[in-house]
Amino acid sequence: MFLLLILVFVLLWQAGKSFKLDAEAVQKSLKGFPLAYSGTLYVALYVVVTFFVFFSKDVFWLSGALFFGPGWSTLFICIAETCNAFILFYLARTLGRAYVEKKLSRKYEDLDQRLGKISFLWLFIFRATPLIPYRFMDLAAGLTGIRFKKYLAAVILGSPLKMYWIQYILYGVGSNILRNPYALVEYFAKNSFLMLVSFVYVILVILVVYKLRARV
């Protein structure tokens, strides 16, 4: 079963290489629909495409920010990420958890137990900060003994903070980020307060992680 899990993601990786997607294509597919329908379509596309195409989330984040604005795009992305978390968690739990429990050496049994008992605060921080990509976090949670209810609570409560921060910046920079590699730097240069808030946000992330790590 574990080999099947590996095979699935190898095939998805290879399939994703031949699939081309850009922000304008996503926005065109959403035009002409009321917010309720375009939002539903966006969530559906996000879940399906990001499952089959690795590293396509950046396209959806940018297109969502430009089309819906930072607020609505954050809401829709968080809904889609919750769906992704459910799918990837149980995919890993069904196909990989038994293999991990069976093959795990005694040396790592204690680590597995500690990961399974990881506190909600840790999970919340991982979801609320740009530390670990969501896809890998969902799979890792499924392979360990983490309870889904606890992980789902962290997904729902932690993801909006990170996503709104990203969407707000993408909305401000706009499509220039695709043509001008210095657009983000220029945007922060013109918005010193946002740069200060972002700097404080990153510093707090580092301090909190360091503090928690010292207690583990």
N, C-alpha and C positions, 0 to 999 in steps of 0.2 A: 504493500500500500504506500509506503514511504517513497519507493522508487517511482510509483505512479505520480505522486506529488511533484517529484523532481522533473519527471518527463513532461508534465503539464506546463510547468513554468519554463522549461527549455523551449517547448513548442511555441508558447506565447511570446517568448523573447524573440525567436526567429521570425514569427509572423509580424511582430511589431516593427521589424526593420524595414519591411516593404510597404508599410502603411504610412502615408503622408497626411499630416493634419496641420492646419494653421488656424490662427485666431479668427481670421476673416471668414473662413469656411464655416466655423461654428456660429459666428454672428449671423451669417446669411441664412443659415437653417432656422434661426430663431425669429427672423423678421416676419412681420405680418400677423403675429399671434398676440393675443392679450397676455398680460403678465402671468396669469394663472397657468395658461397653456404653455407659454414659452419657458416658464420656470420648471414645469413638469418635464418638458422635453429636454431641457438643459440637464436636469438631474439624471434622467434616463440615459442620455448620451454620455454623461460623465461616468456613470457607473459601468456601462458596457464598454466604452472605449478605453478607459483607464485600466480595466481588467485585462483587456487583450493587448493593449499597447503600453509598453513600459515607458516611463518618463514623458507621458502625454499630459500630465496634470498641469504643468506650467502653461500650456496652451489654453486649457479650460479656465485657469485662474485669471489669465490676462483677458480672454474674451468675455468672461463673466463680469470682471470689473468694468470693462468698457461698455458692455451692453446693459447691465443691470445697475451699475453703481456699486460702491463698497458694501452698503447695507444688505441689499437683496442678494447680491452675489455671495456674501458670507453665509447667509441663511441657506441658500441652495447648495452651496458646497458642503456645508456641515451636514445637511440631510444626506447628500450623496456619500460623504465619507462615513456616515453611520451605516449606510447600506453596505459599503465596501468592507467596513470592519466586521459586520455580521458574516458576509460571504467568505472573506479570507480567514477569519478566525475559525469558523467551523470547517472550512476546507482543510486547514492545517490540523485541526483537532481530530478530524475524521481519518485523514490519510497519513498523518505523521506522528501524532502523540503516542500511539501504541508502540511504534518503532523506537521512539526516543526513550520511553520507559523501559523497554526490553533491552536495548543495546547500551544504555547509559552505564558507564563503569561506576564503581563505588566512589571513585575519586570525585565524580561530578554529581552524585546523588544529592549531596548536601546543597550544592549550588542550585539544582533543580527545585529542591524543596524551598529554598530561600526565595527563588524567583516566583514560585507559586504563591508564596505568602507576602509578596511585595505589597507595600501599603498603597492605599488609594492616592495619597499625596504624591508618591513617586509617579504613578501612572498619570495623574493630572498634569504634573510638570512636563512629562514626556510629550503629552498631547498639546500642551499650551505653548511649548517653546520649539524653536527650529533645531532640535537636537538629532532626532531620528526620523527618517522618512516614514510616513504613515503606513505604507504598504509593508515594509519590513517589520514595523511594530505590530501590525495586525497578525502577521504570520508567526512572529516570535511568541506573541501572547497565546496563540492557539497551540503551539508546540510545547509550551510549559503548562504548569498546573494552575495558572491564573483563572479564577472564576469569571465567566463571561459577564455576569451582572455587574461585577466591580469594574471590569474593563469597559463595559458599555457606558457606565456612569462617567468614567473619565473621558471617554470619547465625546459624549454629549456636552459635558461641562467644560472640558479643557480646550477642545478644538476651536470654538468661536474666537477666543482671545488671539491666538496665532493667526487665524484666517482673516480676521478683520484688519489686523495690522498689515498683513500682506496685501489684501485687497485695497485698502485705503491708499497705500503707496503706489500700487499698479494703476489705480484710477487716476492718481495725480500725475504720474509719469506719462500715461497713455501709450499709444502705439509707437511713440518715438523710441521706446526701449528696443523695438525690433530693428530700427534703422541706425540708431546712434548708441554705441556701446557706452558712451559717457552720459547718457540721458539721466540715469539714476543719480549719478554724482551731481549733475547740474541741478536736479530736482531738490536734493538735500541741501545744496548750497543756497537755493532760494527759499528754502523752508527750514530755517535754523531750529525752530521750536520742535518740529517733527524729528529732526536729526537728533536733538537732545533727548527727546522721549524715547526714540529708538535705541540710543546709546545707553540710557538708563535701563531700558528693558533688557538689553543684552547683558549688561553688567549684573543686574539682579538675577538673571538666569544662571550666570556663572557662579555667583555667590551662593545661591540656594542649592545648586547641585553640589558644590564643594562642601557646604555645610551638611547636607544629607549624606554625602559619601563618607564624611568623617564619622558618622554615627553607625554606618553599616559594619 
